[in-house]
Amino acid sequence: EPEVTQTPSHQVTQMGQEVILRCVPISNHLYFYWYRQILGQKVEFLVSFYNNEISEKSEIFDDQFSVERPDGSNFTLKIRSTKLEDSAMYFCASRGSEAFFGQGTRLTVV
Amino acid sequence: SQELEQSPQSLIVQEGKNLTINCTSSKTLYGLYWYKQKYGEGLIFLMMLQKGGEEKSHEKITAKLDEKKQQSSLHITASQPSHAGIYLCGAGPTSGTYKYIFGTGTRLKVLA
């Protein structure tokens, strides 16, 4: 069964630090996504990525966020200067004929 | 934009009882996903439905998509404590958007 892999599973960072969350999508998929879920709340769309560019983003995805597919296999989400309210579970997904979600990275900003 | 509404928001049942969770969309569904989640943990894929009238089962969980493709139900037969968690429906993408959206979730507690 194909799977989307996310690393690390849990990251703790100091407020103001930069973090990079990593994802390995399914190899023949073309659409990639990042989602966020603040504890106890809804899973929220952040950004979609296709053909090496952002195809859609939400209002949450401001200038502090960026995405990249640096080497054709990894898909990363960078948060430039983390805030306490960035603490959440971050899910990566990739899509071919259907979408597959990774198990998430729990980001804790202290 | 499309919205997914789940009902009920929370549910407490006695072990052995059957239960149903509903997911209603404001637009036609093109791919409806059901996930289970333990509080604060990752998403566990349960099932995906695409065709109107489609029904899928896995162990004691059955999911259906109605003919009009605007509502899905998840039915658990003879619930067990292991079924406890948060059930999320997800859908998408529809025309004009690339994104998937999620319902607000249904929190299920099963009393032993």
gemmi code that builds the backbone of each chain (N, CA, C; Angstrom):
import gemmi

chains = {
    "A": [
        ("GLU", (0.851, -1.190, 0.000), (0.000, 0.000, 0.000), (0.889, 1.243, 0.000)),
        ("PRO", (0.629, 2.172, -0.921), (1.479, 3.374, -0.963), (1.291, 4.200, 0.302)),
        ("GLU", (2.351, 4.958, 0.663), (2.203, 5.772, 1.849), (2.999, 7.058, 1.741)),
        ("VAL", (2.462, 8.089, 2.380), (3.130, 9.379, 2.496), (3.848, 9.395, 3.838)),
        ("THR", (5.116, 9.727, 3.805), (5.930, 9.675, 5.019), (6.289, 11.075, 5.467)),
        ("GLN", (6.100, 11.357, 6.748), (6.445, 12.672, 7.285), (7.484, 12.536, 8.386)),
        ("THR", (8.417, 13.478, 8.363), (9.419, 13.526, 9.432), (9.657, 14.970, 9.864)),
        ("PRO", (9.971, 15.204, 11.141), (9.900, 14.242, 12.228), (8.452, 14.004, 12.637)),
        ("SER", (8.228, 13.078, 13.539), (6.854, 12.861, 14.016), (6.497, 13.933, 15.045)),
        ("HIS", (7.505, 14.416, 15.761), (7.262, 15.448, 16.758), (8.448, 16.387, 16.774)),
        ("GLN", (8.177, 17.691, 16.742), (9.251, 18.676, 16.815), (8.868, 19.750, 17.817)),
        ("VAL", (9.824, 20.044, 18.679), (9.659, 21.124, 19.655), (10.636, 22.222, 19.270)),
        ("THR", (10.154, 23.455, 19.213), (11.021, 24.554, 18.803), (10.745, 25.787, 19.646)),
        ("GLN", (11.744, 26.632, 19.736), (11.592, 27.885, 20.468), (10.872, 28.885, 19.581)),
        ("MET", (10.054, 29.702, 20.177), (9.367, 30.773, 19.458), (10.394, 31.629, 18.715)),
        ("GLY", (10.080, 31.958, 17.470), (10.984, 32.772, 16.673), (11.957, 31.972, 15.822)),
        ("GLN", (12.076, 30.689, 16.098), (12.968, 29.844, 15.308), (12.296, 29.401, 14.025)),
        ("GLU", (13.122, 29.065, 13.058), (12.628, 28.514, 11.795), (12.506, 26.997, 11.927)),
        ("VAL", (11.454, 26.447, 11.349), (11.328, 24.992, 11.297), (11.043, 24.544, 9.872)),
        ("ILE", (11.505, 23.365, 9.552), (11.207, 22.745, 8.264), (10.592, 21.381, 8.528)),
        ("LEU", (9.403, 21.204, 8.029), (8.726, 19.923, 8.135), (8.856, 19.206, 6.799)),
        ("ARG", (9.160, 17.925, 6.876), (9.470, 17.175, 5.667), (8.442, 16.102, 5.358)),
        ("CYS", (8.271, 15.892, 4.075), (7.290, 14.927, 3.615), (7.869, 14.224, 2.392)),
        ("VAL", (7.650, 12.924, 2.315), (7.971, 12.191, 1.091), (6.647, 11.712, 0.515)),
        ("PRO", (6.193, 12.357, -0.568), (4.909, 11.961, -1.160), (5.046, 10.640, -1.914)),
        ("ILE", (3.948, 10.175, -2.431), (3.961, 8.960, -3.248), (4.564, 9.303, -4.597)),
        ("SER", (5.422, 8.436, -5.095), (6.355, 8.812, -6.156), (5.712, 9.274, -7.456)),
        ("ASN", (4.622, 8.734, -7.885), (4.067, 9.142, -9.174), (2.943, 10.169, -9.039)),
        ("HIS", (2.773, 10.716, -7.838), (1.748, 11.727, -7.631), (2.246, 13.096, -8.076)),
        ("LEU", (1.273, 13.938, -8.482), (1.632, 15.250, -9.017), (1.145, 16.408, -8.161)),
        ("TYR", (0.172, 16.156, -7.283), (-0.389, 17.218, -6.456), (0.031, 16.961, -5.015)),
        ("PHE", (0.448, 18.024, -4.362), (0.922, 17.889, -2.987), (0.263, 18.958, -2.135)),
        ("TYR", (0.068, 18.622, -0.857), (-0.691, 19.498, 0.032), (-0.070, 19.532, 1.424)),
        ("TRP", (-0.310, 20.646, 2.102), (-0.087, 20.734, 3.541), (-1.375, 21.192, 4.211)),
        ("TYR", (-1.661, 20.543, 5.349), (-2.806, 20.864, 6.177), (-2.331, 21.047, 7.606)),
        ("ARG", (-3.157, 21.739, 8.373), (-2.828, 21.973, 9.765), (-4.044, 21.644, 10.627)),
        ("GLN", (-3.772, 21.090, 11.815), (-4.855, 20.856, 12.766), (-4.387, 21.291, 14.145)),
        ("ILE", (-4.938, 22.395, 14.617), (-4.692, 22.802, 15.996), (-5.445, 21.829, 16.883)),
        ("LEU", (-4.839, 21.470, 17.993), (-5.394, 20.426, 18.860), (-6.856, 20.689, 19.187)),
        ("GLY", (-7.690, 19.707, 18.889), (-9.109, 19.812, 19.202), (-9.927, 20.551, 18.164)),
        ("GLN", (-9.261, 20.997, 17.105), (-9.979, 21.775, 16.087), (-10.003, 21.036, 14.748)),
        ("LYS", (-10.517, 21.723, 13.765), (-10.724, 21.154, 12.445), (-9.403, 21.038, 11.676)),
        ("VAL", (-9.342, 20.098, 10.749), (-8.208, 20.018, 9.837), (-8.381, 21.116, 8.792)),
        ("GLU", (-7.365, 21.995, 8.687), (-7.487, 23.171, 7.823), (-6.481, 23.106, 6.671)),
        ("PHE", (-6.929, 23.469, 5.519), (-6.083, 23.515, 4.336), (-5.084, 24.670, 4.452)),
        ("LEU", (-3.832, 24.400, 4.099), (-2.832, 25.462, 4.048), (-2.503, 25.804, 2.593)),
        ("VAL", (-2.050, 24.779, 1.844), (-1.513, 25.058, 0.521), (-1.553, 23.808, -0.338)),
        ("SER", (-1.723, 24.026, -1.651), (-1.555, 22.931, -2.607), (-0.455, 23.322, -3.584)),
        ("PHE", (0.189, 22.315, -4.141), (1.404, 22.529, -4.937), (1.333, 21.601, -6.131)),
        ("TYR", (1.521, 22.186, -7.319), (1.466, 21.382, -8.539), (2.423, 21.960, -9.547)),
        ("ASN", (3.141, 21.117, -10.221), (4.044, 21.560, -11.283), (5.046, 22.589, -10.755)),
        ("ASN", (5.553, 22.296, -9.575), (6.583, 23.124, -8.940), (6.149, 24.525, -8.569)),
        ("GLU", (4.858, 24.719, -8.393), (4.417, 26.001, -7.897), (3.150, 25.854, -7.069)),
        ("ILE", (2.885, 26.872, -6.264), (1.687, 26.869, -5.443), (0.478, 27.048, -6.358)),
        ("SER", (-0.491, 26.120, -6.232), (-1.696, 26.225, -7.048), (-2.830, 26.897, -6.283)),
        ("GLU", (-2.788, 26.776, -4.970), (-3.827, 27.378, -4.153), (-3.304, 27.498, -2.729)),
        ("LYS", (-3.703, 28.537, -2.031), (-3.317, 28.672, -0.630), (-4.443, 29.325, 0.150)),
        ("SER", (-4.448, 29.072, 1.458), (-5.470, 29.657, 2.310), (-4.921, 30.933, 2.937)),
        ("GLU", (-5.808, 31.632, 3.636), (-5.396, 32.877, 4.293), (-4.439, 32.610, 5.448)),
        ("ILE", (-4.405, 31.362, 5.922), (-3.469, 31.003, 6.994), (-2.042, 31.024, 6.454)),
        ("PHE", (-1.891, 30.663, 5.215), (-0.570, 30.510, 4.584), (-0.036, 31.889, 4.223)),
        ("ASP", (0.514, 32.582, 5.228), (1.016, 33.932, 4.990), (2.515, 33.893, 4.682)),
        ("ASP", (3.139, 35.058, 4.731), (4.554, 35.159, 4.334), (5.496, 34.373, 5.241)),
        ("GLN", (5.021, 33.946, 6.387), (5.865, 33.157, 7.282), (6.023, 31.713, 6.795)),
        ("PHE", (5.160, 31.316, 5.888), (5.169, 29.947, 5.388), (5.735, 29.899, 3.976)),
        ("SER", (6.415, 28.817, 3.674), (6.819, 28.575, 2.293), (6.888, 27.070, 2.073)),
        ("VAL", (6.737, 26.667, 0.834), (6.830, 25.249, 0.479), (7.831, 25.097, -0.655)),
        ("GLU", (8.382, 23.890, -0.707), (9.405, 23.637, -1.704), (9.434, 22.153, -2.006)),
        ("ARG", (9.820, 21.837, -3.240), (10.083, 20.441, -3.588), (11.528, 20.418, -4.069)),
        ("PRO", (12.463, 20.370, -3.139), (13.860, 20.655, -3.474), (14.529, 19.641, -4.399)),
        ("ASP", (14.120, 18.390, -4.332), (14.892, 17.382, -5.059), (14.023, 16.394, -5.809)),
        ("GLY", (12.780, 16.723, -6.061), (11.904, 15.840, -6.822), (11.310, 14.711, -6.023)),
        ("SER", (11.742, 14.560, -4.779), (11.102, 13.515, -3.969), (10.542, 14.091, -2.675)),
        ("ASN", (11.303, 14.975, -2.004), (10.801, 15.565, -0.768), (9.918, 16.765, -1.046)),
        ("PHE", (9.019, 17.016, -0.111), (8.147, 18.195, -0.182), (8.191, 18.803, 1.210)),
        ("THR", (8.606, 20.064, 1.292), (8.834, 20.636, 2.620), (7.939, 21.832, 2.876)),
        ("LEU", (7.654, 22.029, 4.161), (6.951, 23.212, 4.636), (7.887, 23.920, 5.590)),
        ("LYS", (8.171, 25.180, 5.309), (9.035, 25.962, 6.183), (8.198, 27.033, 6.862)),
        ("ILE", (8.416, 27.146, 8.162), (7.829, 28.259, 8.911), (9.002, 29.104, 9.364)),
        ("ARG", (9.019, 30.342, 8.915), (10.212, 31.187, 9.064), (10.491, 31.577, 10.502)),
        ("SER", (9.541, 32.069, 11.187), (9.714, 32.548, 12.556), (8.499, 32.091, 13.349)),
        ("THR", (8.644, 30.975, 14.028), (7.480, 30.325, 14.620), (6.879, 31.143, 15.762)),
        ("LYS", (5.557, 31.052, 15.864), (4.818, 31.692, 16.951), (4.162, 30.583, 17.778)),
        ("LEU", (3.742, 30.936, 18.969), (3.080, 29.949, 19.825), (1.872, 29.330, 19.129)),
        ("GLU", (1.148, 30.172, 18.392), (-0.079, 29.697, 17.733), (0.172, 28.808, 16.514)),
        ("ASP", (1.443, 28.629, 16.160), (1.768, 27.661, 15.101), (1.793, 26.231, 15.638)),
        ("SER", (1.710, 26.078, 16.926), (1.671, 24.733, 17.518), (0.446, 23.997, 16.994)),
        ("ALA", (0.682, 22.875, 16.364), (-0.395, 22.130, 15.709), (0.170, 20.843, 15.159)),
        ("MET", (-0.719, 20.013, 14.652), (-0.321, 18.852, 13.858), (-0.347, 19.293, 12.403)),
        ("TYR", (0.709, 19.008, 11.687), (0.792, 19.366, 10.274), (0.772, 18.077, 9.445)),
        ("PHE", (-0.166, 18.040, 8.510), (-0.316, 16.863, 7.652), (0.080, 17.203, 6.221)),
        ("CYS", (0.824, 16.303, 5.640), (1.155, 16.389, 4.224), (0.266, 15.396, 3.484)),
        ("ALA", (-0.082, 15.702, 2.252), (-0.847, 14.769, 1.426), (-0.340, 14.839, 0.002)),
        ("SER", (-0.513, 13.729, -0.722), (-0.238, 13.753, -2.152), (-1.394, 13.077, -2.869)),
        ("ARG", (-1.568, 13.458, -4.107), (-2.741, 12.970, -4.854), (-2.357, 12.493, -6.237)),
        ("GLY", (-2.859, 11.294, -6.547), (-2.858, 10.800, -7.909), (-4.321, 10.725, -8.305)),
        ("SER", (-4.857, 9.516, -8.361), (-6.299, 9.374, -8.595), (-7.068, 9.588, -7.283)),
        ("GLU", (-6.408, 9.419, -6.169), (-6.990, 9.742, -4.871), (-5.894, 10.276, -3.965)),
        ("ALA", (-6.324, 10.868, -2.860), (-5.363, 11.504, -1.955), (-4.953, 10.557, -0.840)),
        ("PHE", (-3.691, 10.666, -0.451), (-3.169, 9.939, 0.695), (-2.552, 10.952, 1.641)),
        ("PHE", (-2.884, 10.805, 2.922), (-2.355, 11.709, 3.931), (-1.280, 11.011, 4.752)),
        ("GLY", (-0.268, 11.787, 5.128), (0.750, 11.277, 6.029), (0.241, 11.246, 7.462)),
        ("GLN", (1.053, 10.713, 8.348), (0.657, 10.565, 9.748), (0.840, 11.838, 10.560)),
        ("GLY", (1.428, 12.834, 9.967), (1.506, 14.128, 10.631), (2.802, 14.375, 11.385)),
        ("THR", (3.129, 15.647, 11.520), (4.210, 16.094, 12.404), (3.575, 16.985, 13.450)),
        ("ARG", (3.789, 16.635, 14.715), (3.274, 17.488, 15.774), (4.329, 18.551, 16.063)),
        ("LEU", (3.971, 19.782, 15.846), (4.885, 20.900, 16.115), (4.447, 21.585, 17.398)),
        ("THR", (5.392, 21.686, 18.319), (5.141, 22.394, 19.575), (6.085, 23.575, 19.650)),
        ("VAL", (5.532, 24.762, 19.748), (6.339, 25.981, 19.855), (6.284, 26.451, 21.307)),
        ("VAL", (7.475, 26.595, 21.898), (7.512, 26.969, 23.323), (8.163, 28.341, 23.505)),
    ],
    "B": [
        ("SER", (-18.087, 28.369, -1.250), (-17.152, 27.248, -1.153), (-17.847, 26.072, -0.458)),
        ("GLN", (-17.311, 24.904, -0.676), (-17.941, 23.710, -0.130), (-17.699, 23.581, 1.362)),
        ("GLU", (-18.735, 23.131, 2.071), (-18.629, 22.887, 3.503), (-19.102, 21.469, 3.785)),
        ("LEU", (-18.481, 20.846, 4.788), (-18.918, 19.529, 5.240), (-19.385, 19.628, 6.679)),
        ("GLU", (-20.590, 19.175, 6.915), (-21.122, 19.216, 8.264), (-21.345, 17.795, 8.764)),
        ("GLN", (-20.826, 17.512, 9.941), (-20.986, 16.184, 10.517), (-21.965, 16.220, 11.673)),
        ("SER", (-22.706, 15.137, 11.796), (-23.599, 15.013, 12.949), (-23.635, 13.551, 13.389)),
        ("PRO", (-23.759, 13.299, 14.688), (-23.705, 14.319, 15.732), (-22.270, 14.789, 15.957)),
        ("GLN", (-22.109, 15.803, 16.773), (-20.756, 16.284, 17.109), (-20.078, 15.313, 18.054)),
        ("SER", (-20.872, 14.719, 18.942), (-20.300, 13.721, 19.833), (-21.351, 12.673, 20.137)),
        ("LEU", (-20.868, 11.528, 20.519), (-21.735, 10.369, 20.681), (-21.151, 9.464, 21.758)),
        ("ILE", (-21.993, 9.074, 22.698), (-21.565, 8.107, 23.708), (-22.506, 6.915, 23.595)),
        ("VAL", (-21.939, 5.740, 23.387), (-22.774, 4.546, 23.241), (-22.252, 3.448, 24.154)),
        ("GLN", (-23.123, 2.543, 24.481), (-22.748, 1.365, 25.252), (-22.116, 0.356, 24.290)),
        ("GLU", (-21.109, -0.319, 24.782), (-20.479, -1.356, 23.971), (-21.533, -2.333, 23.437)),
        ("GLY", (-21.399, -2.682, 22.177), (-22.341, -3.622, 21.568), (-23.454, -2.956, 20.777)),
        ("LYS", (-23.617, -1.644, 20.992), (-24.660, -0.917, 20.271), (-24.192, -0.504, 18.885)),
        ("ASN", (-25.151, -0.332, 17.997), (-24.882, 0.185, 16.655), (-24.966, 1.702, 16.676)),
        ("LEU", (-24.278, 2.344, 15.751), (-24.348, 3.795, 15.675), (-24.105, 4.258, 14.251)),
        ("THR", (-24.580, 5.474, 13.978), (-24.398, 6.068, 12.650), (-23.932, 7.503, 12.787)),
        ("ILE", (-22.963, 7.848, 11.959), (-22.446, 9.217, 11.873), (-22.722, 9.722, 10.462)),
        ("ASN", (-23.172, 10.945, 10.362), (-23.510, 11.505, 9.057), (-22.589, 12.642, 8.652)),
        ("CYS", (-22.410, 12.764, 7.356), (-21.599, 13.828, 6.783), (-22.380, 14.413, 5.613)),
        ("THR", (-22.705, 15.690, 5.697), (-23.516, 16.323, 4.659), (-22.717, 17.433, 4.004)),
        ("SER", (-22.753, 17.429, 2.683), (-21.996, 18.421, 1.919), (-22.924, 19.483, 1.336)),
        ("SER", (-22.389, 20.693, 1.233), (-23.158, 21.773, 0.619), (-23.117, 21.681, -0.914)),
        ("LYS", (-22.205, 20.858, -1.432), (-22.101, 20.665, -2.894), (-21.949, 19.176, -3.182)),
        ("THR", (-22.078, 18.834, -4.446), (-21.896, 17.434, -4.861), (-20.501, 16.952, -4.491)),
        ("LEU", (-20.456, 15.741, -3.971), (-19.191, 15.161, -3.530), (-18.510, 14.397, -4.660)),
        ("TYR", (-17.248, 14.696, -4.872), (-16.460, 13.941, -5.862), (-15.339, 13.220, -5.132)),
        ("GLY", (-15.699, 12.210, -4.403), (-14.689, 11.541, -3.585), (-14.896, 11.924, -2.134)),
        ("LEU", (-15.399, 10.989, -1.362), (-15.662, 11.221, 0.052), (-14.813, 10.235, 0.845)),
        ("TYR", (-14.063, 10.787, 1.801), (-13.142, 9.973, 2.593), (-13.628, 9.930, 4.038)),
        ("TRP", (-13.430, 8.804, 4.660), (-13.658, 8.703, 6.099), (-12.331, 8.355, 6.772)),
        ("TYR", (-12.064, 9.098, 7.851), (-10.859, 8.872, 8.641), (-11.243, 8.719, 10.105)),
        ("LYS", (-10.382, 8.025, 10.812), (-10.500, 7.955, 12.266), (-9.244, 8.583, 12.863)),
        ("GLN", (-9.409, 9.248, 13.980), (-8.277, 9.918, 14.605), (-8.394, 9.784, 16.120)),
        ("LYS", (-7.303, 9.428, 16.734), (-7.253, 9.514, 18.193), (-6.854, 10.947, 18.507)),
        ("TYR", (-7.335, 11.466, 19.615), (-7.109, 12.865, 19.977), (-5.611, 13.194, 19.932)),
        ("GLY", (-5.250, 14.178, 19.113), (-3.859, 14.607, 19.038), (-2.961, 13.737, 18.193)),
        ("GLU", (-3.542, 12.768, 17.493), (-2.711, 11.864, 16.691), (-3.038, 11.990, 15.200)),
        ("GLY", (-2.471, 11.098, 14.400), (-2.611, 11.164, 12.956), (-3.944, 10.638, 12.458)),
        ("LEU", (-4.126, 10.724, 11.157), (-5.354, 10.283, 10.497), (-5.206, 8.824, 10.068)),
        ("ILE", (-6.196, 8.034, 10.418), (-6.218, 6.637, 9.972), (-7.276, 6.524, 8.887)),
        ("PHE", (-6.850, 6.201, 7.680), (-7.776, 6.088, 6.551), (-8.704, 4.895, 6.772)),
        ("LEU", (-9.986, 5.135, 6.585), (-10.971, 4.060, 6.701), (-11.473, 3.628, 5.325)),
        ("MET", (-12.077, 4.565, 4.613), (-12.684, 4.230, 3.325), (-12.798, 5.452, 2.438)),
        ("MET", (-12.895, 5.192, 1.134), (-13.169, 6.262, 0.189), (-14.332, 5.836, -0.702)),
        ("LEU", (-15.250, 6.735, -0.933), (-16.420, 6.467, -1.766), (-16.453, 7.491, -2.886)),
        ("GLN", (-16.815, 7.020, -4.073), (-16.849, 7.948, -5.204), (-18.167, 7.959, -5.952)),
        ("LYS", (-18.786, 6.806, -6.046), (-19.974, 6.730, -6.894), (-21.247, 6.859, -6.066)),
        ("GLY", (-22.238, 7.500, -6.633), (-23.536, 7.603, -5.982), (-24.086, 6.228, -5.689)),
        ("GLY", (-24.532, 6.031, -4.447), (-25.078, 4.741, -4.059), (-24.036, 3.742, -3.607)),
        ("GLU", (-22.769, 4.132, -3.655), (-21.696, 3.197, -3.302), (-21.712, 2.887, -1.815)),
        ("GLU", (-21.367, 1.668, -1.498), (-21.284, 1.240, -0.109), (-20.038, 0.375, 0.037)),
        ("LYS", (-19.282, 0.655, 1.111), (-18.090, -0.154, 1.398), (-18.086, -0.560, 2.851)),
        ("SER", (-17.509, -1.700, 3.110), (-17.421, -2.198, 4.493), (-16.009, -2.646, 4.802)),
        ("HIS", (-15.647, -2.433, 6.042), (-14.376, -2.946, 6.533), (-14.593, -3.342, 7.974)),
        ("GLU", (-14.481, -4.624, 8.213), (-14.757, -5.182, 9.540), (-16.164, -4.748, 9.953)),
        ("LYS", (-16.329, -4.039, 11.009), (-17.699, -3.713, 11.454), (-18.132, -2.301, 11.056)),
        ("ILE", (-17.396, -1.690, 10.151), (-17.706, -0.328, 9.738), (-18.162, -0.330, 8.282)),
        ("THR", (-19.309, 0.299, 8.047), (-19.864, 0.415, 6.698), (-20.093, 1.875, 6.377)),
        ("ALA", (-19.657, 2.282, 5.205), (-19.878, 3.657, 4.775), (-20.671, 3.646, 3.479)),
        ("LYS", (-21.585, 4.624, 3.375), (-22.413, 4.722, 2.175), (-22.382, 6.158, 1.664)),
        ("LEU", (-22.505, 6.284, 0.372), (-22.639, 7.596, -0.257), (-23.989, 7.607, -0.940)),
        ("ASP", (-24.799, 8.611, -0.684), (-26.151, 8.596, -1.250), (-26.122, 8.816, -2.767)),
        ("GLU", (-27.266, 8.553, -3.391), (-27.331, 8.617, -4.862), (-27.021, 10.017, -5.383)),
        ("LYS", (-27.448, 11.021, -4.628), (-27.212, 12.403, -5.076), (-25.796, 12.870, -4.781)),
        ("LYS", (-25.047, 12.078, -4.082), (-23.649, 12.380, -3.727), (-23.526, 13.679, -2.940)),
        ("GLN", (-24.427, 13.839, -1.972), (-24.291, 14.987, -1.084), (-24.292, 14.598, 0.385)),
        ("GLN", (-24.475, 13.321, 0.631), (-24.464, 12.878, 2.010), (-23.844, 11.495, 2.108)),
        ("SER", (-23.065, 11.326, 3.172), (-22.483, 10.017, 3.440), (-22.765, 9.644, 4.885)),
        ("SER", (-22.896, 8.363, 5.128), (-23.081, 7.890, 6.499), (-22.045, 6.814, 6.800)),
        ("LEU", (-21.656, 6.780, 8.047), (-20.726, 5.767, 8.543), (-21.448, 5.017, 9.648)),
        ("HIS", (-21.540, 3.732, 9.475), (-22.299, 2.924, 10.426), (-21.359, 1.921, 11.084)),
        ("ILE", (-21.407, 1.878, 12.413), (-20.611, 0.890, 13.146), (-21.576, -0.098, 13.800)),
        ("THR", (-21.328, -1.336, 13.543), (-22.171, -2.406, 14.095), (-21.490, -3.003, 15.324)),
        ("ALA", (-22.276, -3.216, 16.367), (-21.747, -3.852, 17.595), (-20.469, -3.164, 18.054)),
        ("SER", (-20.593, -1.909, 18.422), (-19.425, -1.087, 18.755), (-18.598, -1.694, 19.893)),
        ("GLN", (-17.303, -1.406, 19.811), (-16.362, -1.864, 20.833), (-15.549, -0.671, 21.320)),
        ("PRO", (-14.943, -0.768, 22.489), (-14.107, 0.346, 22.969), (-13.032, 0.760, 21.965)),
        ("SER", (-12.561, -0.172, 21.152), (-11.530, 0.149, 20.162), (-12.052, 1.071, 19.059)),
        ("HIS", (-13.352, 1.211, 18.944), (-13.928, 2.117, 17.952), (-13.906, 3.568, 18.425)),
        ("ALA", (-13.616, 3.784, 19.672), (-13.628, 5.143, 20.217), (-12.592, 6.018, 19.518)),
        ("GLY", (-12.945, 7.271, 19.317), (-12.038, 8.215, 18.657), (-12.852, 9.297, 17.986)),
        ("ILE", (-12.178, 10.014, 17.120), (-12.834, 11.085, 16.356), (-12.938, 10.625, 14.910)),
        ("TYR", (-14.129, 10.697, 14.353), (-14.345, 10.302, 12.964), (-14.511, 11.556, 12.124)),
        ("LEU", (-13.709, 11.622, 11.071), (-13.706, 12.784, 10.189), (-14.093, 12.371, 8.782)),
        ("CYS", (-14.960, 13.159, 8.163), (-15.159, 12.964, 6.736), (-14.371, 14.044, 6.005)),
        ("GLY", (-13.919, 13.695, 4.822), (-13.161, 14.626, 3.999), (-13.625, 14.496, 2.562)),
        ("ALA", (-13.496, 15.566, 1.789), (-13.978, 15.517, 0.408), (-13.182, 16.459, -0.470)),
        ("GLY", (-13.229, 16.170, -1.748), (-12.650, 17.080, -2.710), (-11.834, 16.363, -3.744)),
        ("PRO", (-11.192, 17.123, -4.632), (-11.534, 18.521, -4.870), (-12.729, 18.656, -5.820)),
        ("THR", (-13.418, 19.769, -5.672), (-14.514, 20.073, -6.592), (-13.984, 21.040, -7.654)),
        ("SER", (-14.811, 21.370, -8.593), (-14.332, 22.220, -9.688), (-13.935, 23.589, -9.147)),
        ("GLY", (-12.883, 24.132, -9.692), (-12.435, 25.455, -9.285), (-11.489, 25.455, -8.099)),
        ("THR", (-11.200, 24.294, -7.564), (-10.289, 24.246, -6.425), (-9.486, 22.956, -6.457)),
        ("TYR", (-8.310, 23.005, -5.879), (-7.484, 21.812, -5.782), (-7.620, 21.135, -4.422)),
        ("LYS", (-8.216, 21.837, -3.474), (-8.071, 21.386, -2.097), (-9.125, 20.382, -1.658)),
        ("TYR", (-8.751, 19.626, -0.640), (-9.665, 18.759, 0.073), (-10.118, 19.517, 1.312)),
        ("ILE", (-11.341, 19.220, 1.730), (-11.832, 19.839, 2.952), (-12.272, 18.748, 3.909)),
        ("PHE", (-12.378, 19.109, 5.171), (-12.751, 18.152, 6.209), (-13.956, 18.636, 6.977)),
        ("GLY", (-14.711, 17.675, 7.489), (-15.788, 17.998, 8.395), (-15.238, 18.332, 9.772)),
        ("THR", (-16.122, 18.715, 10.645), (-15.732, 19.142, 11.992), (-15.452, 17.968, 12.920)),
        ("GLY", (-15.819, 16.781, 12.504), (-15.502, 15.601, 13.306), (-16.641, 15.186, 14.224)),
        ("THR", (-16.696, 13.905, 14.494), (-17.631, 13.344, 15.473), (-16.815, 12.569, 16.488)),
        ("ARG", (-16.952, 12.965, 17.737), (-16.197, 12.299, 18.805), (-17.026, 11.158, 19.369)),
        ("LEU", (-16.500, 9.958, 19.253), (-17.216, 8.759, 19.703), (-16.569, 8.183, 20.942)),
        ("LYS", (-17.413, 7.944, 21.940), (-16.965, 7.251, 23.148), (-17.793, 5.980, 23.286)),
        ("VAL", (-17.132, 4.883, 23.557), (-17.834, 3.605, 23.719), (-17.615, 3.123, 25.142)),
        ("LEU", (-18.688, 2.966, 25.863), (-18.606, 2.554, 27.265), (-18.596, 1.037, 27.375)),
        ("ALA", (-17.616, 0.537, 28.116), (-17.490, -0.920, 28.266), (-18.500, -1.456, 29.269)),
    ],
}
model = gemmi.Model(1)
for chain_id, residues in chains.items():
    chain = gemmi.Chain(chain_id)
    for i, (resn, *xyz) in enumerate(residues, 1):
        res = gemmi.Residue()
        res.name, res.seqid = resn, gemmi.SeqId(i, " ")
        for name, pos in zip(("N", "CA", "C"), xyz):
            atom = gemmi.Atom()
            atom.name, atom.element = name, gemmi.Element(name[0])
            atom.pos, atom.b_iso = gemmi.Position(*pos), 0.0
            res.add_atom(atom)
        chain.add_residue(res)
    model.add_chain(chain)
structure = gemmi.Structure()
structure.add_model(model)
structure.setup_entities()
